[in-house]
Amino acid sequence: MLKPSHFVIAARGALAMGGLAVAVLALGPFQGAERLVGLSDKTAHALAFGGLFAVSLLAFPRSRRGDLAIAALVLGAGVEVAQLFGHRSASLLDWLADAAGVATIYGASMIETVRKMARDHGGKTFAEIAALDRRRGPRRPSISFTPAETKAESANPGHDTFAQRAARRFPVR
């Protein structure tokens, strides 16, 4: 019987193979190979890293989208740095194309989240929806107090004993 965990396993295999393919194409002697299939260099970068990010969303379902996006961007930066040492041309524009591919998939992955928020809490602001999130613990109220002055304290300012200062700072509840 097919289970969701089977898709996760298959996605992890596809991610490993895709990552290896991107590494070989980006670092090997295949500069300009994207033109053989009619793509520009920037389009190939965006498709490659957007695709890797999309597969990583399925391969690691318990990881946060933002963390996976950062990992994809770090991988893209690593490829560009490795190209410097591999006698290839490294470019900030290539990394920006990687980022554009990751951002496109990130935006598309947020669609279902926004649809669910619209269905469940359509009339509320995002701040009100965030306050309803059970994953965020209730915030502890900030404790602020001003101790009451006694007659002895007001008569002798600046010359308090340790006990008097402690009593002001930690009043009896």
Summary of the structure (lengths in Angstrom):
residues: 173
radius of gyration: 28.2
end to end distance: 62.1
largest distance: 90.6
contacts: 390
relative contact order: 0.09
helix: 69%
strand: 0%
